[in-house]
Amino acid sequence: MAAPSPRTAVLHRMVMPDHICPYGQKSLWLLRRKGYAVQDHHLKTREETDAFKALHGVDTTPQTFIGGVRIGGWDDLRRFFGQKVPGEGATSYTPVLVVFAVAALIALAIDWLSMRAITAMVLPDFIATAMCLLAMLKLQDVERFSTMFLNYDLLARRWIPYGYIYPFAELSAGVLMLAGALTWLSAPVALFIGGVGAVSVFKAVWIDKRELKCACVGGSSNVPLGFVSLTENLMMVAMAVWMLAGR
């Protein structure tokens, strides 16, 4: 008995000398992965691309057709196959959870390298590493971070420069805590910025009932302000108290 012929899809994508559409490449890969034989049509010039879009009344390429029906672009194709596609501007905790996961792995590596075992030091190492990583994300665009920070931080709203100082203070405290150096400086800094941050988040979310985005992973994130943001600040406070108590 002959094997059934594969299902066929028609894909139109830009393949130009100076530009190969990455979404077209992804669409081709996904279709083949789903078992489709793909008629891969290349749009080789800007004029050819514009003519195709005008003919089909679409604004973008690539475009996929299955069974003579237009499925649409990359996101539409993912939806067609039942994959979850975040909506425009959708909020997500993923960025900050990734930071925490990476910080935990780094802390475990530090603990293993220094002790050849996993000890109680892994927790403070995790907090200090997370502070450094979060500060790095903020420092990628301090201007955008400071603007978003103004939406909820009580001190930044009273004194604008604090929004610019904060990521540098967080990074400095995190590095010093990892090194176990200048505790007299790092612990009070972490206690201060963590304390102000915790009060600010609690007031904005649970007292004022405001729905805001957190600036914790930089000014371009869609992380909701709430429990994770509060946890970040409370971790800094806990780390500072632990260090001031003599480790």
FENMOZI-V323652 format. One record per residue. N is the residue number from 0. RES is the residue in one small letter. D_FIRST is the distance of its C-alpha to the first C-alpha in Angstrom with 2 decimals. Layout:
# FENMOZI-V323652
n = {N,N}
res = {RES,RES}
d_first = {D_FIRST,D_FIRST}
This chain:
# FENMOZI-V323652
n = {0,1,2,3,4,5,6,7,8,9,10,11,12,13,14,15,16,17,18,19,20,21,22,23,24,25,26,27,28,29,30,31,32,33,34,35,36,37,38,39,40,41,42,43,44,45,46,47,48,49,50,51,52,53,54,55,56,57,58,59,60,61,62,63,64,65,66,67,68,69,70,71,72,73,74,75,76,77,78,79,80,81,82,83,84,85,86,87,88,89,90,91,92,93,94,95,96,97,98,99,100,101,102,103,104,105,106,107,108,109,110,111,112,113,114,115,116,117,118,119,120,121,122,123,124,125,126,127,128,129,130,131,132,133,134,135,136,137,138,139,140,141,142,143,144,145,146,147,148,149,150,151,152,153,154,155,156,157,158,159,160,161,162,163,164,165,166,167,168,169,170,171,172,173,174,175,176,177,178,179,180,181,182,183,184,185,186,187,188,189,190,191,192,193,194,195,196,197,198,199,200,201,202,203,204,205,206,207,208,209,210,211,212,213,214,215,216,217,218,219,220,221,222,223,224,225,226,227,228,229,230,231,232,233,234,235,236,237,238,239,240,241,242,243,244,245,246}
res = {m,a,a,p,s,p,r,t,a,v,l,h,r,m,v,m,p,d,h,i,c,p,y,g,q,k,s,l,w,l,l,r,r,k,g,y,a,v,q,d,h,h,l,k,t,r,e,e,t,d,a,f,k,a,l,h,g,v,d,t,t,p,q,t,f,i,g,g,v,r,i,g,g,w,d,d,l,r,r,f,f,g,q,k,v,p,g,e,g,a,t,s,y,t,p,v,l,v,v,f,a,v,a,a,l,i,a,l,a,i,d,w,l,s,m,r,a,i,t,a,m,v,l,p,d,f,i,a,t,a,m,c,l,l,a,m,l,k,l,q,d,v,e,r,f,s,t,m,f,l,n,y,d,l,l,a,r,r,w,i,p,y,g,y,i,y,p,f,a,e,l,s,a,g,v,l,m,l,a,g,a,l,t,w,l,s,a,p,v,a,l,f,i,g,g,v,g,a,v,s,v,f,k,a,v,w,i,d,k,r,e,l,k,c,a,c,v,g,g,s,s,n,v,p,l,g,f,v,s,l,t,e,n,l,m,m,v,a,m,a,v,w,m,l,a,g,r}
d_first = {0.00,3.78,6.47,8.98,11.98,15.05,17.90,20.71,24.39,27.37,30.19,33.68,35.90,39.10,38.85,42.36,44.34,46.49,44.16,40.53,39.99,39.15,37.63,35.31,34.23,33.72,31.68,29.36,28.98,28.36,25.72,23.75,24.35,22.88,19.61,20.61,20.35,24.04,25.84,28.99,32.04,35.29,38.64,40.86,44.29,46.34,46.72,42.99,42.54,45.37,44.03,40.58,42.31,44.54,41.73,39.78,42.90,42.17,44.57,42.35,39.35,36.59,34.80,31.15,29.32,26.10,24.78,27.98,30.15,32.53,32.23,35.27,36.53,35.88,37.37,35.61,32.23,33.09,34.07,30.83,28.99,31.56,33.71,37.44,39.52,43.30,45.33,47.99,51.00,49.32,51.25,49.82,51.24,48.70,51.11,53.85,51.54,50.09,53.69,54.51,51.43,52.25,55.91,55.02,53.04,55.93,58.42,56.52,56.45,60.18,61.02,59.03,60.56,64.08,64.00,61.00,60.28,59.47,62.80,64.37,64.93,61.31,62.15,65.00,63.05,60.17,62.57,64.30,61.04,59.72,63.01,62.61,59.04,59.95,63.03,60.97,58.78,61.93,63.56,60.76,62.40,65.65,66.59,63.54,63.87,67.55,66.91,64.32,66.55,69.35,67.47,68.28,70.28,73.85,75.56,73.66,74.65,78.28,78.22,75.65,75.83,74.41,70.95,71.18,72.72,70.29,67.33,69.75,71.44,68.16,67.03,70.43,70.60,67.10,67.78,71.17,69.75,67.09,69.86,72.22,74.86,77.47,76.71,79.88,78.17,74.44,74.82,77.14,74.95,71.82,73.82,75.15,72.01,69.93,72.60,73.03,69.27,68.75,71.54,70.27,66.69,67.92,70.28,67.80,64.92,66.56,69.97,69.49,65.90,64.76,61.11,61.17,59.09,60.08,61.35,60.58,57.77,59.38,60.20,56.77,55.00,53.78,54.65,56.42,59.97,60.29,59.68,58.13,60.99,63.54,61.99,62.29,66.00,66.70,65.12,67.59,70.45,69.44,69.16,72.57,74.23,72.78,74.10,77.49,77.74,77.54,73.84}
